[in-house]
Amino acid sequence: GQPLGPRRLSLKPVPKLPNMEAFLSEAAVKVKKRARGCLAPELCFQAVRAATERPFAAGVKKEQELFGVLLTSGQARALQYAFFAERAVRRWTTPSGASWRSASPQPIRKAAVIGLGTMGRGIVTSLVKANIPVVALEQDLKYLNMGRKAVMLLLEREAMKMEQGAPTLDFHNPARLQFTLDFNALHDVDPVIEAVFENMALKKEIFQKLSRICKPEAFLCTNTSALNIDEIASATSRPQQVIGTHFFSPAHVMRLLEIIYGHHTSPAAIATAMQLAKGLRKVGVVVGNCFGFVGNRMMFPYVQQAVFLLEEGSRPEAVDQVIEDFGFKIGPFRMSDLAGLDVGWRSRQGQGLTGASVPAGTPPRQRRGRRYSPLPDLLCESGRFGQKTGKGWYQYEKAGGRTATPDPWLHDFLSRYRDTHHIKTRFIDQEEILERCLFSLINEGFEILAEGIASGPEHLD
């Protein structure tokens, strides 16, 4: 029989908590750290804060104002562009006139992966998650056993992450996942993805074998990050079935799949690779064949510019900080340490930019008439390969460690290097770091577009 008080939440006073200010300050720091350059999470936080400090109507008004800021921001336009660009790349074309309209994919009933290093393991995991039966092949028993163990561990982790009610990963069933040393086990697979390390002679030898063993309609894919697709295809009797499928590390996590057509690659091979990307829940981007394709070719000048900044007076942590504050998930030096400095070193040796094949009398900071920095080569020569060795541009708690801390040894090494080459150290501000790194990325993108390696700006972005 008592009168009812207001039941509408918006009419009730906001409860006050004793440690509200401390709680909100701590939350603000966390959001800022995670948002790294993104407006929306910080403005969401401000809207929640307004709800704790103001009456309901005033809180809603503040939220509307904040939403107005986001609605008209450059970031909103950029995110909308990214959303549509991701969909636009499904509509691929090549200079020869092949396109998504006319090419039809072949069914993928069973796949194979050759090589169970870091990349191969991630690719096997992706295929199993996509419910495609896989044959995983290694050429040496020791590496096969190591690879099997690592793949099983990855799959167990993935199975734990899956939502309740989702179909379980059936990876203990040999009909779904088979490990082998025998090439003849590949006789009935639809695509084979070769993921051995970047060595042209080795890849050609494998493709010659595949050409003999695989069924005529099988597609032969290479997970190369820079090597010439046409040269790899020349080792087979079916160059039209050869295509590049460049996964990014870690392959079971990264969403990008670069699909590279060679001179002879058939439209059906491109369509099938795109269908595979879709099945793996990746964004497939079709690009042409040149050194480094699109992803790595754009990375070369970007990382090179970052290294030039070190020569002139900056430090790895300063460059990474600027790039990460701008909004990149990871700066160029932390990225290099994660990927392994030896990967780029091997590639530069192959190109004759460093090592024994450099002509005598070549200036140390010049190659083929252009500026060059030997800094990454010198780090590799002293066994600093990044996270895997516990030391690279940063130092880590142990070999294989993840926590990057600035390394006094490296700072000392840089100042000795500058003295040796008579480089006058100067202060480099954030604006210069950002512009030099990003403009080199952008300029390379325009070059790729001008050469027709990518068919549209969305493909690059």
N, C-alpha and C positions, 0 to 999 in steps of 0.2 A: 503493500500500500504506500510505499515511499515514492516521491516524484523521481522520474529518471533524469539524471544529469546529462550533459551533452555527450553523445556517444561518438560523434564524428571526430576522428583523430585530429583533423586540421584545426579544431577549435580548442584542443587541449594544450596546455603550456608545454614547452619543450623541457623534458627532464634535464636537470643539471647534474653532471658527474663531477666528483671532486678533482680528478686529474685530467679534465677535458683538454686544457691547453697543452699539457705535456704529450698527451696521446695524439692530438692533432699535429703537433710539430714533428713527432716521430713518423707519423704516417706521411706527412708532406715530404720528408727526406726520402722515404722508401719509394714513393711514387715518382719523385724527380729522378731517382737513380734508375728506376726501371723504364721510365718513359723516354729518356735520352733523346732530347730533340723533338719529341712529339707533343703537340699542344693538347690534344683531347684529354689524355689521362689527368694532366694537371688542372684543366678546367673542370673536369668531373669532380676532382677533389675540392676545388673552390666551391662548387655547388653544394656538396655535402657539408662543408664547413658553414656555409650560409644557413643551411637548415638547422644547425645546432645553435646559431647565434641570433636568428631573427624569427619573428612570428611567421606563420605559414605563408600568408599572402606575399610578404616581402621576400621570403626565401624563393618562392616560385618565380617572382619577378626577376630576381638575381639570376636564377637558372636560365630564364628566357634570354636575358642579356648575354650570358656566357655562350648560349647556343647560337645567338646571332653572330658572335665573334667567330665561332668555328665555321658556321655556314658560309661565311664570305672569305674564309682564310685560303691562302695558297695551298695549305696542306690538304684541305678538303678536296680542292680541285685535283691535286696530285693523286690522292687516294682513289678518286673516281676514275682518273685516267688509268691508274694501275689496274683497277678492276676490269675496265673494258679492254685494256691492252692484253691482259691475260687471256681474254676470250678471243681477241682478234688474231692471236698467233696460231689458233687452230686452222685459220684460213691461209694455208701456205701456198706459195707459188715458187717456181724456179725460172731462171732466165730462158731455159729451153721451152717453156710453155706448159710444163707439167703443173698440175694444181690439185688442191683438195677436192675440187668439183668432180674431176674425171677419174681420179685414181681410187681403186678400191683395195682395202687391206686384205691380207690372207689371214685365215684363222690361226690363233696361237694355242696349241693344245699342250705343248711340252717344250721347255726351254733348257738350254745348257749354259753353264758359265765355266770358262777356263781360267784358272789362276785363283788361288784363295788367299791373296794378300788382303790388305785393308779394303781395297775397292771391291774385289771379288766377293768378299764376305758380305759387304753391304748390299751388293746386287742380288746375291742369293737370298738374303733376308727379305728384300723388297719383293722378289718373285714369289716366295713362299707366302708372304702376307697377302699377295694379290691372288692367292689360290691357284697359281700356275705350277704344275709339277716340274721339278728341276733336277737335272743331272749336274753335279758339281765335280769338275775334273781338275786334278793337280798332277804334275809330272813326276813328283817325288813323294815317297811314302811319308817321310818325316813332315813335309809341308802339308800333305793331305790330312794327317792326324791333327796337326796344329790348327789347320783351317776348320776342320770338322768341329773341334772343341770350341773355337771362337764363334762359329756360326750358331751352334747350339745355345751358347751363352746369350748371344744377341736375340735369338728367337724366344728364349725363355723370358728375357726382359720385355720383349714386345708383347708376349702372351699375357704377362702380368698387367701391362698397360691397357689391354683391351677392355671395353665396357662389358658389363654384365649383360647376358642375353645375346652378345655377338657370337657368331660361330667360332669355335675354338680352332687354333692353328694345329693342323694335323702333321707336325713335322717329324714325328718319330716313325712315320710310316714310309718304308723305302719306296713305295709307289709314288709318294709325293716328293720325297727328297732322297736322292741317291748320291753317295760319294764314291768316286772311282779314279783309277789310274789309267783306265783303258779307253782309248780314243774310239774304239768300235761301239762303245755305249752311246755314241752320239748319232748313230745311223738314222734314227727316226725323229730327231728333234726339229722343231720349226724354226726358231732363231737360236743361234749360238752367239753368246756374248763373250768375246775374248777380253780378259782383264789382266794380262801379264804386264810386267813393267815396261816402261817406254824404251824399247829397243827394236829398231826397224828389222834387223836381221831375224830376231826371234819371232816377231809377229809374222813376217813373211813365211817363215818355216811352218808356223802353226796353220796359216791360211792355206798353204799348199796341201797340208795333210787334210784339212777340213774339206777342201775341194774334192778330194778323193772319197772321203768317208760319208759325208752328209748326203741326204737325199737331194735330188736335183732342185726341188723347189724351196729348200731351206735357205734362210737369210743368214748371212755371215756378218756379224756386227763386231766392231772394234771399239773398246772403251779407251780410245787414245785421247790425250788432252792437247796434242799439238801436231802429231805426225801426219804425213800426207796420205790421205785415204786412197788416192789413185795408185800410189806406189804399193800400198798393202794389197789392193785389189789385183795388181799385175801378177801376183803370185798364184792367182786362182784361174780356173777355166770358166768362171762365171762372175766377171766384174759387175754385171748388172744386179747381182744379189748382195753386193758388199755395201755396207753403210756404217757410218760412225755413230755410236751411241755414247756420248761423253757424259757420264754421271759425275756429280760433284760430291766431294767427301764431307761427311759420312753418307754413303749412297742410300742408306735406308731412311735418312732423315731429310736430306736436302731435296727440295721440290723441283729443281730445274733439271731438265734432261736436254742436252744439246744434241740435235740430230743433224749429222753432216752428210750431204750427198756428194759423191764423186762424179767424175766426168761421165761414167757409164751407169750410175745407179738408176734403177728403174723407178717409175712413179709408184708402183706397187710396194717396193721396198720402203719408200718414204712413208706411204700411207700406213704400212704395217708397223713401222717404228713409232709413228704418232699414236696408233691404236694401243701399242704396248705402253707408251707413256701414260695414256688415259687409264689403262688397266692398273698401272702402278700408282695412280693418283699423283702423277707428276705433271708439270707443265712442259710439254714438248715444244722445242723451238727449232724450226728447220733453218739451217744456215749452209753457206757454201764452204768450199775447201780452200783454206789458206793456212799458213803457219799460225797455230794457236787458235784458229777458228774465230769465234767472237769473244767468248768468256775470257780465255787466257790472253788473247791478243790485246784486249783492252786492259787487262791487269798489268802487262809488262810495263808500259810507260807510267802507269800509276805508281807501281812499286818503285820503279826506277827514280821517279821524281822524289818520292819519300826518302830514298837513299841519298840523293843529291842534297836534300835538306840537312841530313846528318853530316855530310862532308862540310857543309857551310857553317855549322854551329848548333844545329838542333839535337835533340835526343829522341830515341825511339818512343819513350813514354809520352813526350810532349806532342809528337806527331799523332800518335794513336788517340790521345785524349781529345785533340781537336776534331779528328774524323769521327770519333764515337759520340762526342757532344753534338756534332752536326746531325747524327741520327743513324750512322752505320752501326751494325751490330758489333763489328770488330775492326780495329784499325789495321793498317798494312803490315806492321811488324808482328803484332800478335797473330795475325792471319798466317804470315810466313812461318812463324814458329810452330803453329798448329799443323800446317800442311807438311812441314819438313823442309829445311833449307837445302838439303841434298837434292831434292827433286829439281829445283831450278838450276842448281849447280851442274847436274848431269846434262840438262838441256843445253846450258851454255857451253859445256865441253863439246857436246855433239855439234853445236853450231860453229865451233872453232873460235869462240870468244874468250875462252880461258883455257889454261892447261898447256900441254906440250905443243899443240898445233898452232899456237899464236906465233906469227913470224918474229924472228929476232929483231930487236930494235924498235918494236911497237911501243909507243908511249904508254905507261901504265894506266893513264886515265883517258885513253882514246882508243876506239876501235872503228876501223873502216871510215875514218874521217868524222866520227861523231863522238860526243862526250860519253864516257863510260865510267862506272865506278866499280873498282875491284873489291869493295868492302864485303859484299856477301861471299865472294870467293875466298877471301882471307879468313872469314869466320869458319867456312866449311873446311878449309885446310887445317884449322886447329881443332877439328872434330866437334864444332858447335853446330848441331843440326836442328836445334829447336827443342820442342817438348820431349821428343823421343830420347834425346841424350841428356835432358835436364838443363841444357844451356844453349842459347841461341842469341837473339837480340835481347832476351831477358834471361834471368836465371829462375829455375823451378825447384820445388822442394826435393824432387828426386827425378831420375830418368822416367819419362812417362807422366810426370806431374802436370797439373793443370793451372796452378796458381802462378801467374807471371809477376815477378818482382824486379824492379830496376837493378841492374848489375853494375857495381862500382868498377869491376874489371873492364866492362865494355866502355864506360865513360873515359877511363884512363886510355884504353886502346884507341878510342876516337881522337883524343887530344894528341897522342903520339903520331897517329896517322896524318892529322892535319899539319903537324910540325914537319914530318917527312916530306910532304908534298907542298910545303909552303902555302898552306891555305889560311887566310886570315879569318879567324872566327868572328861571327857577328850575331847579334840578337835577331831572331826571326819571329815575327809576330804571328798570331793565330790566323789573321786574314790571309797572309802570304802562304801559310801552310795549306789552308783550305783551298785557295785558288789554284795553287800549283798542282796539288794532287787531283782535284776534280776536273780542272780544265784539260789536263792530259788525258783523263778518261773520256771526256766529252769529245775532244778533238779526234781521238782514235776512233770513236764511234762514228763521227762524220766521214772519216776516211773509208771505214768498212762499208758504210751506206753508199758512198760514191763509187766504190768498186763493185757494188752489186752482190757482196757476200751475204748481206742480209736484205730481205725484200721490203722492209719497212721499219720506221723508227721504233714501233712497238716491240718488234722482235729484239732489238738491242736493249730496250729498257727492261 
